[in-house]
Amino acid sequence: MVDFKNYEARRTYLLYLIIHKYPLSRKQLAQKFNCEEHTITRMVNDLRFHKNYPIRYSKSLKRYVLVED
């Protein structure tokens, strides 16, 4: 079980969910992490811009996805 109080653990688990294509919307992720949707967006942006993961939100799939080259 992930300790969601630890930001790094939460962010790592979020990346795991995105990589393994769990079909969770931003709202569902916020509920899972017991936080606001804005916090999910902030964590994703951190992964995108500071850790260089090619993540985007797919409106058609209604979830975050890794962009494949």
Phi and psi in degrees as GROMACS dihedral restraints (atoms count N, CA, C in turn):
[ dihedral_restraints ]
;  ai    aj    ak    al  type     phi  dphi    fc
    3     4     5     6     1   -84.0    20    10
    4     5     6     7     1   135.8    20    10
    6     7     8     9     1   -80.8    20    10
    7     8     9    10     1   101.5    20    10
    9    10    11    12     1   -73.6    20    10
   10    11    12    13     1    -4.7    20    10
   12    13    14    15     1   -76.3    20    10
   13    14    15    16     1   -19.7    20    10
   15    16    17    18     1   -94.2    20    10
   16    17    18    19     1   115.7    20    10
   18    19    20    21     1   -57.0    20    10
   19    20    21    22     1   -44.3    20    10
   21    22    23    24     1   -62.7    20    10
   22    23    24    25     1   -41.5    20    10
   24    25    26    27     1   -65.3    20    10
   25    26    27    28     1   -40.5    20    10
   27    28    29    30     1   -63.3    20    10
   28    29    30    31     1   -44.7    20    10
   30    31    32    33     1   -65.4    20    10
   31    32    33    34     1   -40.6    20    10
   33    34    35    36     1   -64.3    20    10
   34    35    36    37     1   -41.8    20    10
   36    37    38    39     1   -66.9    20    10
   37    38    39    40     1   -38.0    20    10
   39    40    41    42     1   -60.1    20    10
   40    41    42    43     1   -45.4    20    10
   42    43    44    45     1   -60.8    20    10
   43    44    45    46     1   -42.1    20    10
   45    46    47    48     1   -57.1    20    10
   46    47    48    49     1   -46.4    20    10
   48    49    50    51     1   -62.8    20    10
   49    50    51    52     1   -39.5    20    10
   51    52    53    54     1   -68.5    20    10
   52    53    54    55     1   -46.5    20    10
   54    55    56    57     1   -61.2    20    10
   55    56    57    58     1   -40.1    20    10
   57    58    59    60     1   -90.3    20    10
   58    59    60    61     1    13.1    20    10
   60    61    62    63     1    58.1    20    10
   61    62    63    64     1    38.8    20    10
   63    64    65    66     1   -67.1    20    10
   64    65    66    67     1   130.4    20    10
   66    67    68    69     1   -81.6    20    10
   67    68    69    70     1    67.0    20    10
   69    70    71    72     1  -113.2    20    10
   70    71    72    73     1   127.4    20    10
   72    73    74    75     1   -74.0    20    10
   73    74    75    76     1   171.1    20    10
   75    76    77    78     1   -58.3    20    10
   76    77    78    79     1   -41.6    20    10
   78    79    80    81     1   -64.3    20    10
   79    80    81    82     1   -43.7    20    10
   81    82    83    84     1   -65.4    20    10
   82    83    84    85     1   -38.3    20    10
   84    85    86    87     1   -63.6    20    10
   85    86    87    88     1   -42.2    20    10
   87    88    89    90     1   -61.1    20    10
   88    89    90    91     1   -40.1    20    10
   90    91    92    93     1   -66.4    20    10
   91    92    93    94     1   -42.0    20    10
   93    94    95    96     1   -62.7    20    10
   94    95    96    97     1   -39.6    20    10
   96    97    98    99     1   -89.9    20    10
   97    98    99   100     1    -2.3    20    10
   99   100   101   102     1    55.4    20    10
  100   101   102   103     1    53.2    20    10
  102   103   104   105     1  -146.6    20    10
  103   104   105   106     1  -178.8    20    10
  105   106   107   108     1   -82.2    20    10
  106   107   108   109     1   155.7    20    10
  108   109   110   111     1   -59.6    20    10
  109   110   111   112     1   -33.5    20    10
  111   112   113   114     1   -61.4    20    10
  112   113   114   115     1   -34.9    20    10
  114   115   116   117     1   -66.0    20    10
  115   116   117   118     1   -38.8    20    10
  117   118   119   120     1   -62.3    20    10
  118   119   120   121     1   -45.5    20    10
  120   121   122   123     1   -59.5    20    10
  121   122   123   124     1   -42.0    20    10
  123   124   125   126     1   -63.4    20    10
  124   125   126   127     1   -42.6    20    10
  126   127   128   129     1   -65.6    20    10
  127   128   129   130     1   -41.1    20    10
  129   130   131   132     1   -63.9    20    10
  130   131   132   133     1   -43.6    20    10
  132   133   134   135     1   -61.7    20    10
  133   134   135   136     1   -37.2    20    10
  135   136   137   138     1   -62.6    20    10
  136   137   138   139     1   -43.8    20    10
  138   139   140   141     1   -64.1    20    10
  139   140   141   142     1   -38.7    20    10
  141   142   143   144     1   -70.9    20    10
  142   143   144   145     1   -51.3    20    10
  144   145   146   147     1   -92.4    20    10
  145   146   147   148     1   -26.1    20    10
  147   148   149   150     1  -104.7    20    10
  148   149   150   151     1   -26.8    20    10
  150   151   152   153     1  -108.6    20    10
  151   152   153   154     1    -2.7    20    10
  153   154   155   156     1    61.7    20    10
  154   155   156   157     1    36.1    20    10
  156   157   158   159     1   -88.3    20    10
  157   158   159   160     1   131.0    20    10
  159   160   161   162     1   -79.8    20    10
  160   161   162   163     1    77.8    20    10
  162   163   164   165     1  -107.2    20    10
  163   164   165   166     1   139.6    20    10
  165   166   167   168     1  -142.3    20    10
  166   167   168   169     1   163.3    20    10
  168   169   170   171     1   -95.8    20    10
  169   170   171   172     1   124.5    20    10
  171   172   173   174     1   -93.1    20    10
  172   173   174   175     1   115.0    20    10
  174   175   176   177     1   -67.3    20    10
  175   176   177   178     1   -35.5    20    10
  177   178   179   180     1   -70.3    20    10
  178   179   180   181     1   -38.3    20    10
  180   181   182   183     1   -87.4    20    10
  181   182   183   184     1   -18.1    20    10
  183   184   185   186     1    59.0    20    10
  184   185   186   187     1    45.8    20    10
  186   187   188   189     1  -161.6    20    10
  187   188   189   190     1   165.7    20    10
  189   190   191   192     1   -78.3    20    10
  190   191   192   193     1   143.7    20    10
  192   193   194   195     1  -135.8    20    10
  193   194   195   196     1   154.8    20    10
  195   196   197   198     1   -85.9    20    10
  196   197   198   199     1   132.9    20    10
  198   199   200   201     1   -83.5    20    10
  199   200   201   202     1   123.4    20    10
  201   202   203   204     1   -96.4    20    10
  202   203   204   205     1   139.0    20    10
